[in-house]
């Protein structure tokens, strides 16, 4: 009974290890913006290992399996209905993490390469117009306060992100005589993880202290032992001398 149970557990563990060791597929956007306006074009690419002679790829949008089976999924003239979370899988990969795609019917859209960044990473914001119509007097706002103004359309670039760059961002621009704004989007700047503490020096220090304590203790007991032996030897060396009978007789003759 126990043998069968242990065998089953081993099989289960090996199966679990094999599944965990399988590579995940990765979805990438080209161009890389995940927030689009209607009539934009975008290509989603799936990267993952394939079995020899079997190059099929499976695509999902918000959990629904799509009919496309190629490694690239092209969306031409996007509509709001194309919004969703896209994932893919190849013949030898696990299913990828979902990648969001948001398509909006509006004049302007604020775009960024990433909405969650680490401290020290660059932030690039782009004010994108519907069908790329020319815009001017472009302004970028953070938490309601103006951060950048340009007469022509230009990106807003932050070389090194910091905690002060957290917040809600949107852009505003003129299209002809029309003053329009994008929706606000949050940018999150994450603090860098604390560097791992090196255990080498503390462990070495503790070992050194332990060694010194052991040596000191050994020396203490060694000195105590030597002192006892020295006292014992001194007691043995204290011998009482007594005169022999002949010496006593000679002494009495001298006295007489």
C-alpha positions as CSV (number, residue, x, y, z in Angstrom):
1,X,0.0,0.0,0.0
2,X,2.7,2.5,1.0
3,X,4.8,1.4,-2.0
4,X,1.9,2.2,-4.4
5,X,1.3,5.5,-2.7
6,X,4.9,6.6,-2.9
7,X,5.0,5.6,-6.6
8,X,1.9,7.7,-7.3
9,X,3.4,10.7,-5.5
10,X,6.7,10.4,-7.5
11,X,4.8,10.3,-10.8
12,X,2.7,13.3,-9.7
13,X,5.9,15.2,-8.8
14,X,7.6,14.4,-12.0
15,X,4.6,15.5,-14.0
16,X,4.4,18.7,-12.1
17,X,8.1,19.4,-12.7
18,X,7.7,18.8,-16.4
19,X,4.8,21.3,-16.6
20,X,6.7,23.9,-14.6
21,X,9.8,23.5,-16.8
22,X,7.8,24.3,-20.0
23,X,8.5,27.7,-21.6
24,X,5.7,30.3,-21.8
25,X,4.9,31.9,-25.1
26,X,5.2,35.7,-25.3
27,X,2.9,38.2,-27.0
28,X,4.4,41.5,-28.3
29,X,2.7,44.5,-30.0
30,X,4.0,46.3,-33.1
31,X,3.9,49.2,-32.8
32,X,4.2,48.8,-29.1
33,X,1.3,51.0,-27.9
34,X,-1.4,49.1,-26.0
35,X,-3.9,52.1,-26.2
36,X,-5.2,52.7,-29.7
37,X,-7.8,54.9,-31.6
38,X,-10.2,53.5,-34.1
39,X,-8.8,52.9,-37.5
40,X,-5.3,52.3,-36.1
41,X,-3.4,49.2,-37.3
42,X,-1.5,46.8,-35.0
43,X,0.3,43.5,-35.3
44,X,0.5,41.0,-32.4
45,X,3.3,38.5,-32.6
46,X,3.6,35.2,-30.7
47,X,7.0,33.9,-29.8
48,X,7.4,30.3,-28.4
49,X,9.0,27.0,-29.2
50,X,7.5,24.8,-31.9
51,X,7.6,21.1,-32.6
52,X,9.3,20.0,-35.8
53,X,6.8,20.1,-38.6
54,X,4.1,21.6,-36.4
55,X,4.0,25.4,-36.5
56,X,0.5,26.1,-35.5
57,X,-0.3,28.9,-33.1
58,X,-3.4,29.5,-31.1
59,X,-4.8,32.9,-30.2
60,X,-7.3,34.0,-27.6
61,X,-9.0,37.3,-26.9
62,X,-10.4,37.7,-23.4
63,X,-10.6,33.9,-23.2
64,X,-12.3,33.3,-26.6
65,X,-10.4,31.2,-29.1
66,X,-9.8,33.0,-32.3
67,X,-9.6,31.4,-35.8
68,X,-6.1,32.7,-36.6
69,X,-3.3,30.0,-36.4
70,X,-0.3,31.9,-37.6
71,X,2.4,33.4,-35.4
72,X,1.3,37.0,-36.3
73,X,-2.2,38.4,-35.7
74,X,-2.8,41.5,-37.7
75,X,-5.6,44.0,-36.8
76,X,-6.3,46.5,-39.6
77,X,-8.5,49.5,-39.0
78,X,-9.1,48.6,-35.4
79,X,-12.5,49.1,-33.8
80,X,-13.7,49.2,-30.1
81,X,-14.7,45.5,-30.4
82,X,-11.0,44.6,-30.9
83,X,-10.3,45.6,-27.3
84,X,-9.5,42.8,-24.9
85,X,-6.7,40.7,-23.4
86,X,-4.8,38.7,-26.0
87,X,-2.8,35.6,-25.3
88,X,-1.2,32.9,-27.5
89,X,0.3,29.4,-27.3
90,X,2.6,27.4,-29.6
91,X,2.9,23.6,-29.9
92,X,5.7,23.3,-27.3
93,X,4.9,26.3,-25.0
94,X,2.6,27.1,-22.2
95,X,-0.1,29.7,-22.8
96,X,1.3,33.3,-22.6
97,X,0.4,35.9,-20.1
98,X,-2.4,38.1,-21.4
99,X,-1.5,41.4,-23.1
100,X,-4.2,44.2,-22.9
101,X,-5.3,46.1,-26.0
102,X,-7.6,49.1,-25.6
103,X,-9.2,50.7,-28.7
104,X,-11.1,54.0,-28.2
105,X,-13.4,56.1,-30.3
106,X,-11.9,59.6,-29.6
107,X,-9.9,62.4,-31.1
108,X,-6.8,62.0,-28.8
109,X,-5.2,59.1,-27.0
110,X,-2.3,59.2,-24.5
111,X,0.1,56.4,-25.3
112,X,3.1,55.0,-23.3
113,X,5.4,52.1,-23.8
114,X,4.7,51.0,-20.2
115,X,2.3,52.2,-17.5
116,X,4.2,50.5,-14.7
117,X,7.9,51.3,-14.5
118,X,10.7,50.9,-12.0
119,X,12.5,53.8,-10.4
120,X,15.3,55.0,-12.7
121,X,13.6,53.7,-15.9
122,X,12.7,56.2,-18.7
123,X,9.1,57.2,-19.3
124,X,7.9,58.3,-22.8
125,X,4.4,59.6,-23.4
126,X,2.9,60.3,-26.8
127,X,-0.2,62.3,-27.7
128,X,-1.7,60.4,-30.6
129,X,-4.5,61.8,-32.8
130,X,-7.3,60.0,-34.7
131,X,-6.0,59.0,-38.2
132,X,-2.8,60.9,-37.3
133,X,-4.4,64.3,-38.2
134,X,-2.1,67.2,-37.5
135,X,-2.3,68.7,-34.0
136,X,-0.7,71.7,-32.4
137,X,-0.3,73.5,-29.1
138,X,0.1,70.2,-27.4
139,X,0.1,70.1,-23.6
140,X,0.9,67.2,-21.2
141,X,-0.6,67.2,-17.6
142,X,0.2,65.3,-14.5
143,X,-2.4,65.3,-11.7
144,X,-4.0,68.3,-13.3
145,X,-0.8,70.4,-13.6
146,X,0.9,71.3,-16.8
147,X,4.2,69.5,-17.4
148,X,5.1,70.3,-21.0
149,X,3.9,72.5,-23.9
150,X,5.0,72.4,-27.5
151,X,3.6,74.3,-30.5
152,X,4.0,71.1,-32.6
153,X,3.3,67.6,-31.6
154,X,6.2,66.1,-29.6
155,X,6.7,63.3,-27.1
156,X,7.0,64.0,-23.3
157,X,10.1,62.2,-22.1
158,X,11.2,61.6,-18.5
159,X,14.8,60.2,-18.5
160,X,14.7,58.7,-15.0
161,X,11.4,57.8,-13.3
162,X,11.0,58.6,-9.5
163,X,8.3,58.4,-7.0
164,X,7.2,62.0,-7.8
165,X,6.3,60.9,-11.3
166,X,3.4,58.7,-10.0
167,X,0.0,60.0,-11.0
168,X,-2.7,60.6,-13.6
169,X,-1.6,61.9,-17.0
170,X,-3.5,63.2,-20.0
171,X,-2.7,65.4,-23.1
172,X,-4.6,68.3,-24.7
173,X,-4.1,69.7,-28.2
174,X,-5.7,71.8,-30.9
175,X,-7.1,70.1,-34.0
176,X,-7.8,73.1,-36.3
177,X,-9.8,75.3,-34.0
178,X,-11.1,72.4,-31.9
179,X,-9.6,72.1,-28.4
180,X,-9.6,68.4,-27.4
181,X,-8.2,66.3,-24.5
182,X,-7.4,62.6,-24.1
183,X,-8.6,60.4,-21.3
184,X,-6.5,60.3,-18.1
185,X,-4.3,57.3,-17.5
186,X,-2.3,56.4,-14.4
187,X,1.4,55.8,-14.4
188,X,2.9,53.8,-11.5
189,X,6.5,54.1,-10.5
190,X,7.7,51.2,-8.4
191,X,10.5,51.5,-5.9
192,X,13.6,49.4,-6.6
193,X,13.8,46.2,-4.5
194,X,16.2,46.3,-1.6
195,X,19.6,44.7,-2.5
196,X,20.0,41.2,-1.0
197,X,22.0,41.2,2.2
198,X,25.3,39.4,1.9
199,X,25.4,36.6,4.4
200,X,29.1,35.9,3.9
201,X,30.6,38.5,6.2
202,X,28.1,38.0,9.1
203,X,28.6,34.2,9.0
204,X,32.3,34.6,8.8
205,X,32.3,37.1,11.8
206,X,30.2,34.6,13.9
207,X,32.5,31.8,13.0
208,X,35.5,33.9,14.0
209,X,33.9,34.8,17.3
210,X,33.1,31.2,18.0
211,X,36.7,30.2,17.2
212,X,38.1,32.9,19.4
213,X,35.8,31.8,22.2
214,X,36.9,28.2,21.8
215,X,40.6,29.1,21.8
216,X,40.1,31.4,24.8
217,X,38.2,28.7,26.7
218,X,40.9,26.1,25.8
219,X,43.7,28.4,27.0
220,X,41.8,29.1,30.3
221,X,41.5,25.4,31.1
222,X,45.1,24.7,30.0
223,X,46.4,27.5,32.3
224,X,44.3,26.2,35.2
225,X,45.6,22.7,34.7
226,X,49.2,23.9,34.6
227,X,48.7,25.8,37.8
228,X,47.3,22.8,39.6
229,X,50.2,20.6,38.4
230,X,52.7,23.3,39.5
231,X,51.2,23.5,43.0
232,X,51.1,19.7,43.3
233,X,54.8,19.5,42.3
234,X,55.8,22.1,44.9
235,X,54.1,20.1,47.7
236,X,56.0,17.0,46.6
237,X,59.3,18.9,46.7
238,X,58.9,20.0,50.5
239,X,60.9,17.1,52.1
240,X,61.7,17.1,55.9
241,X,65.4,16.4,56.6
242,X,66.2,14.5,59.8
243,X,69.7,13.8,61.3
244,X,71.0,10.3,61.5
245,X,72.1,8.8,64.9
246,X,75.8,9.2,64.0
247,X,75.3,12.9,63.3
248,X,73.5,13.3,66.7
249,X,76.4,11.6,68.5
250,X,79.0,13.8,66.9
251,X,77.1,16.9,67.8
252,X,76.9,15.8,71.5
253,X,80.7,15.2,71.6
254,X,81.3,18.7,70.3
255,X,79.1,20.1,72.9
256,X,81.0,18.2,75.7
